[in-house]
Amino acid sequence: MVATTIKIDGEVFEEARQLVRGRQSITSFVRESVQAELKRRKFREAAVQYQEFLRQTPDEVAELELWEAADLGRHIE
């Protein structure tokens, strides 16, 4: 694992330190925050790609509409 030192402005550091829970270190808080942001960005990019896929694939949109209209609560006897 590559490690690095990142400098954080004192005011930002103090605000972040106030958010740290229990025995969690500021390092683990920052690491988890960065990981969460990276995941959010990946999900946003995936959503953009999926929207583009739907724009280019009308048959998929039709299938989705059919699925959404299905009465999934109806019991089959």
C-alpha positions in Angstrom: 0.0 0.0 0.0 1.3 3.4 -0.9 1.0 6.0 1.9 1.2 9.7 1.7 0.7 12.7 3.8 -2.1 15.1 3.0 -2.2 18.6 4.5 -5.6 19.9 5.6 -6.3 23.5 6.5 -6.6 23.9 10.3 -10.2 25.0 10.1 -11.2 22.1 8.0 -9.2 19.7 10.2 -11.1 21.0 13.3 -14.5 20.6 11.6 -13.6 17.1 10.5 -12.3 16.2 13.9 -15.6 17.1 15.4 -17.3 14.6 13.1 -15.1 11.7 14.1 -17.0 9.0 16.0 -15.8 7.4 19.2 -12.4 5.8 18.9 -12.2 6.4 15.1 -9.0 8.2 14.1 -9.0 11.3 11.9 -7.0 9.3 9.4 -9.6 6.6 9.1 -12.4 9.3 8.9 -10.6 11.0 6.0 -9.9 7.7 4.3 -13.6 6.6 4.6 -14.8 10.0 3.4 -12.5 9.9 0.3 -13.6 6.3 -0.4 -17.3 7.3 -0.1 -16.8 10.2 -2.5 -15.0 8.0 -5.0 -17.9 5.5 -4.8 -20.4 8.3 -5.3 -18.6 9.5 -8.4 -18.4 6.0 -9.9 -22.2 5.5 -9.3 -22.9 8.9 -11.0 -20.8 7.9 -14.0 -22.5 4.5 -14.1 -25.9 6.3 -14.1 -24.8 8.6 -17.0 -23.6 5.6 -19.0 -26.9 3.7 -18.3 -29.0 6.7 -19.4 -26.9 6.8 -22.6 -27.5 3.1 -23.1 -31.2 3.6 -22.7 -31.1 6.5 -25.2 -29.4 4.2 -27.7 -31.5 1.1 -27.0 -35.2 1.8 -27.4 -36.0 -2.0 -27.1 -34.6 -2.0 -23.6 -36.8 1.0 -22.7 -39.8 -0.9 -24.0 -38.9 -4.0 -21.9 -38.5 -1.8 -18.8 -41.9 -0.2 -19.3 -43.4 -3.7 -19.7 -41.8 -4.8 -16.5 -43.0 -1.7 -14.6 -46.5 -2.3 -15.8 -46.6 -5.9 -14.7 -48.9 -6.8 -11.8 -46.3 -8.5 -9.6 -48.8 -8.6 -6.6 -51.3 -10.8 -8.4 -51.3 -14.4 -7.2 -51.2 -17.1 -9.8 -53.4 -20.1 -9.0 
